[in-house]
Structure formats: structure tokens, C-alpha cells
């Protein structure tokens, strides 16, 4: 396979296609977590009505998935807090016994970030939207930093954004968010138009390892690729290293051909083989889901040695 760096694509890609759910036009850009007895996920389904809905799924191995045909229903005591009919691109972070889910909760005012928590993937509590519109990507750190919840988010606009910087923010209670700090933005090359956070960062002795997407503009439109950055453990808005070379680029047919061509969109990350291997799940051409794996040590070394 051309262009592979330290991440190697699974030979059975794509692992999830629209055939997994009866009303699916496409399934992509989804959130997955690993547990002791298997894997769980929140999947983005673009339905044949072209509504975007979130569905729960399970897998014994992270490869073969059973996805519920019915969309997730959130619980809220406030009628003004609800999941819209255009809910997409979820992320999951686990802290202790609670799963924190963020997604793009888009409505007539533009894309906004939704927030929910669950302990069992049966009942979901939806919180106030943590950030004002427009914002398209958000992921929660897997532990509190300086006693506060912390996120990485990407302000947007109401259209097909031609810009994108990643910011850091904190909250004492999941409701009041502030301390917004710039983290990183576009750089020359494959990430010259916009950037956005991928899965939740992984804590390593060398810093928070963040996988992110970067976009550049060709004569035929946007191309989405994956890179990595190392962020300071105590002040995560400070970038220690950041890849100048991409880690994954849309080369395989299932990444190049689809509803939105030429897209590699990392949205979930699990640790395999006693936490020595990273498995990244990524959306392909806004149509299906694939995965790739790399040794953690190799990703850290690549990030440091292929940095700006």
C-alpha cells in the first residue's frame, strides 16, 4: 500500500459499511471504546432521508460490529436541550465509570457541540451544549487537568469551513467553559487549510499524544489526512512536537471514492497489546469506516523526528 508510514491499514478494510444498518446511506466518523469484554461504539449514520443520526454498536474484537438500527434517544429534563436531526461525528472519552460523548449537534443556527454522559450505553443524559455555535469538533481529555474537565475544540462557521484552528478549554462542572487557549492551526502542506482534533488524546511520559486531521485544497477540492502532535502534560495548549509529514493520507480506493472523496478522518483510538499498539478508527470518504495500527513507540518517534 502506497504512502504508509508507521500506521498500517487493516487488510480487511473497510470494517463497517452502510450494509450494517437498514436505513444507512453511509456510516463513518464514529466513536469507539475498548472494554474488558469487547468494544462499544457510537456510530454516525447518514440515513436515506439524509438525516444524520447516532446509533449504538457492539463488537467482540473491534472489527465485526453489530449496530442497532434504531437511533440513540437522549434524556433531558429541559425541552430546549435535545439531539437534532443532524447529529454527527461523535467522540467518546471514558473517565472512571462514566463515558463522555461529544458530537456535532447541528441545527438552523449552524453546527454546535452536543454533550452527553452514560454509564451503560442504555440511558444517556444530555447536558447543555458546552460551546456556542459555530463549532464542529470537540473531544474531552481522559482525565481532569489541574482539577478541571478539559477539551480540544475547533470553531467553525455555518458552511463548508475554509479555516480551522484547534483550541483548548476547561470547565469545573461540564456547564461553564472558559480559559480558551489556541493550540494549533494550519501549516504548509497537507494541513494548509484547516485542522481539527481527532480521538481523545493519549497520555504518555512525553506528553499528550493527539491524532488530528488536516486539510489541504487541490484543484478538485478538500483532501483530509491524519497527523499527530505531542502536547505538554500540564499545559496542553503548548505544542512540543507536531508532524510535518502526514501519518495517513487518502490513497486506498475506499478512502478516495465515496460521498465526499479523498477523506481520512480519525475519530476513535484504542490501545492494544498491553498498551503498546495504537489502533485508530477513521472515516473514509464520508461513506465507511476503516482502521489502521501502529506501535505507540513508533508513533512517538515519528512525531518527534518528522516535526516542524
C-alpha positions in Angstrom: 0.0 0.0 0.0 1.4 3.3 -1.1 2.2 6.2 1.4 2.0 4.1 4.6 4.3 5.5 7.3 4.2 3.8 10.8 0.4 3.2 10.6 -0.5 0.0 8.6 -4.0 -0.4 7.3 -6.0 -3.4 8.2 -6.1 -5.7 5.2 -9.9 -6.3 5.7 -10.8 -2.6 5.3 -13.4 -1.2 5.3 -14.7 -2.8 8.5 -18.1 -1.0 8.6 -20.1 -0.3 5.5 -23.7 1.1 5.0 -25.0 -2.5 4.8 -24.7 -2.8 8.6 -27.9 -0.7 9.2 -31.1 -0.9 7.0 -31.7 2.8 6.6 -28.0 3.8 6.2 -26.8 5.7 3.2 -23.3 5.8 4.8 -21.7 5.0 8.2 -18.5 6.9 9.0 -16.7 9.3 11.5 -17.7 7.3 14.6 -16.6 6.8 18.2 -15.3 3.5 19.7 -14.0 2.4 23.1 -12.4 -0.8 24.2 -13.5 -2.7 27.3 -12.5 -5.9 29.1 -15.1 -8.0 27.2 -15.1 -6.3 23.8 -15.7 -2.9 22.2 -18.6 -0.4 22.1 -19.3 2.4 19.8 -21.5 5.3 18.9 -21.8 5.4 15.1 -22.7 8.2 12.7 -25.4 7.0 10.3 -26.4 9.2 7.4 -29.9 7.9 6.6 -31.6 7.5 3.3 -33.6 10.6 4.3 -30.2 12.4 4.7 -30.8 12.9 8.4 -27.7 12.3 10.5 -28.3 10.0 13.5 -26.3 8.4 16.2 -26.5 4.6 16.8 -25.1 2.3 19.4 -22.9 -0.7 18.4 -21.0 -3.6 19.9 -18.2 -5.9 18.8 -16.2 -8.8 20.3 -13.0 -7.8 18.5 -13.4 -4.2 17.3 -13.7 -5.4 13.7 -17.0 -7.3 13.4 -19.8 -5.0 14.5 -23.5 -5.2 15.3 -25.1 -1.8 15.2 -28.6 -1.0 16.5 -31.0 0.0 13.6 -32.8 2.5 16.0 -31.1 5.8 16.8 -30.0 6.7 20.3 -32.5 8.6 22.4 -31.2 11.2 24.9 -32.7 12.1 28.2 -33.2 15.7 29.3 -35.4 17.5 31.7 -35.2 20.6 29.6 -37.1 20.6 26.2 -34.6 23.2 24.9 -31.8 20.6 25.3 -32.2 17.9 22.6 -30.4 15.9 19.9 -31.1 17.4 16.5 -31.8 15.5 13.3 -28.3 16.4 12.1 -26.1 14.9 14.8 -22.8 13.6 13.6 -19.1 13.0 14.2 -19.2 11.7 17.8 -16.2 11.2 20.1 -16.1 9.1 23.4 -13.9 9.5 26.4 -14.0 7.3 29.5 -13.2 8.7 32.9 -13.7 6.2 35.9 -17.2 4.6 35.3 -18.6 7.3 33.1 -18.5 7.8 29.3 -18.5 11.3 28.0 -19.9 11.7 24.5 -19.5 14.8 22.3 -20.8 15.3 18.8 -21.8 18.0 16.3 -25.4 18.9 17.2 -26.3 20.9 14.2 -29.4 23.0 13.7 -30.7 26.1 12.0 -28.2 28.3 13.7 -25.3 26.1 12.4 -23.1 23.4 13.8 -22.9 23.2 17.6 -21.3 20.8 20.1 -23.6 18.4 21.9 -22.6 16.7 25.2 -23.9 13.6 27.0 -22.9 11.1 29.6 -23.7 7.4 30.1 -22.6 4.6 32.4 -24.1 1.7 30.5 -24.9 2.8 26.9 -28.6 2.2 27.7 -29.5 5.6 29.2 -27.9 8.9 28.2 -28.1 12.2 30.0 -27.8 15.1 27.6 -26.2 18.3 29.0 -26.3 21.9 27.9 -24.3 22.4 24.7 -20.9 23.3 26.1 -19.9 25.8 23.4 -21.8 28.4 21.3 -22.2 27.9 17.5 -20.5 27.5 15.2 -18.2 24.7 16.3 -17.7 21.3 14.6 -15.2 19.2 16.5 -14.8 18.5 20.2 -13.0 15.9 22.3 -12.7 15.5 26.1 -9.4 14.7 27.8 -9.4 11.3 29.6 -8.6 12.9 33.0 -9.1 16.3 34.6 -6.2 18.7 34.2 -5.5 21.0 37.2 -8.8 19.8 38.7 -11.0 20.7 35.7 -12.5 18.9 32.7 -10.6 19.8 29.6 -11.4 19.7 25.9 -10.0 20.4 22.5 -12.4 22.0 20.1 -12.5 23.6 16.6 -14.6 26.7 16.0 -16.2 26.7 12.6 -18.8 28.6 10.6 -22.2 27.6 9.1 -20.9 26.4 5.8 -18.1 24.2 4.5 -15.4 25.8 6.6 -12.3 27.1 4.8 -10.5 27.6 8.0 -9.9 25.7 11.2 -7.8 26.1 14.4 -7.8 23.8 17.5 -8.4 25.4 20.8 -8.2 24.2 24.4 -10.8 25.0 27.1 -11.7 23.9 30.7 -14.7 23.6 32.9 -15.3 22.9 36.6 -18.7 21.3 36.1 -19.3 20.5 32.3 -21.5 23.5 32.1 -19.3 26.6 32.4 -16.5 26.6 29.9 -13.6 29.1 29.5 -9.8 29.5 29.5 -9.8 29.1 25.7 -6.3 28.8 24.5 -5.0 28.4 21.0 -3.3 25.0 20.4 -2.5 24.7 16.7 -3.8 25.7 13.2 -2.9 25.2 9.6 0.7 24.8 8.4 2.1 24.5 4.9 1.4 21.2 3.0 -1.3 18.6 3.7 -2.7 20.7 6.6 -2.6 24.1 5.0 -6.4 24.9 5.0 -7.7 23.7 8.4 -7.2 21.3 11.3 -9.4 19.5 13.8 -9.0 17.2 16.8 -9.5 13.5 16.3 -9.8 11.0 19.1 -9.2 11.9 22.8 -5.5 12.5 23.5 -3.4 9.6 24.9 -1.3 10.4 28.0 2.3 9.3 27.6 5.5 10.2 29.5 6.5 12.5 26.6 3.2 14.4 26.5 -0.4 14.1 25.4 -0.4 12.4 22.0 -3.1 13.9 19.8 -4.1 12.5 16.4 -5.8 15.2 14.3 -7.0 15.8 10.8 -5.5 18.3 8.4 -6.9 19.5 5.2 -5.4 20.9 2.0 -7.0 22.2 -1.1 -6.4 20.7 -4.5 -7.8 21.8 -7.8 -10.6 19.2 -7.2 -11.5 20.2 -3.6 -10.5 19.3 0.0 -8.3 16.4 1.0 -8.4 15.1 4.6 -5.3 13.4 6.1 -4.1 12.4 9.6 -1.2 13.8 11.6 -0.1 13.8 15.2 1.1 16.3 17.9 2.6 16.0 21.3 1.1 18.5 23.8 2.5 19.5 27.2 1.1 17.3 30.0 0.4 20.3 32.4 -0.3 23.0 29.8 -1.9 21.1 26.8 -2.2 24.2 24.7 1.6 24.2 24.3 2.7 22.0 21.4 6.0 20.2 21.9 6.1 18.4 18.5 3.9 18.3 15.5 4.2 16.2 12.4 5.2 17.9 9.2 4.6 14.7 7.3 1.2 13.0 7.4 0.6 9.7 9.1 -2.3 8.6 6.8 -3.4 10.1 3.5 -6.3 9.1 1.3 -4.7 6.6 -1.0 -6.8 3.4 -0.9 -9.9 3.2 -3.1 -12.3 3.2 -0.2 -10.6 6.5 1.0 -10.7 8.1 -2.4 -14.2 7.2 -3.6 -17.4 7.9 -1.8 -19.9 10.6 -0.9 -17.0 13.0 -0.1 -13.9 11.8 -1.9 -10.4 11.8 -0.5 -11.1 11.7 3.2 -9.2 10.1 6.1 -11.0 11.3 9.3 -9.6 9.9 12.6 -12.3 9.8 15.2 -11.5 6.9 17.6 -8.4 5.3 19.2 -7.9 2.2 21.3 -4.9 0.7 23.0 -4.0 -2.9 22.0 -1.4 -5.5 23.0 -0.8 -4.3 26.6 -1.0 -0.6 25.6 1.9 -0.9 23.1 -0.1 -0.6 19.9 -2.5 2.2 18.8 -5.5 1.2 16.7 -7.1 4.2 15.0 -10.6 4.1 13.5 -11.2 6.5 10.8 -14.0 7.6 8.4 -13.3 7.0 4.7 -14.7 9.3 2.0 -17.8 10.0 4.3 -19.0 6.5 3.4 -17.5 3.8 5.5 -15.1 3.1 8.5 -11.6 1.6 8.4 -8.8 1.0 10.9 -5.0 1.1 11.0 -2.5 0.1 13.7 1.0 1.3 14.7 3.3 0.7 17.7 3.0 3.5 20.2 6.8 3.9 20.4 6.9 4.2 16.6 4.2 6.9 16.5 6.0 8.9 19.3 9.3 8.6 17.4 7.8 9.6 14.1 6.1 12.6 15.7 9.4 13.8 17.1 11.6 13.2 14.1 9.1 14.3 11.4 8.2 17.6 13.1 8.2 21.2 12.1 
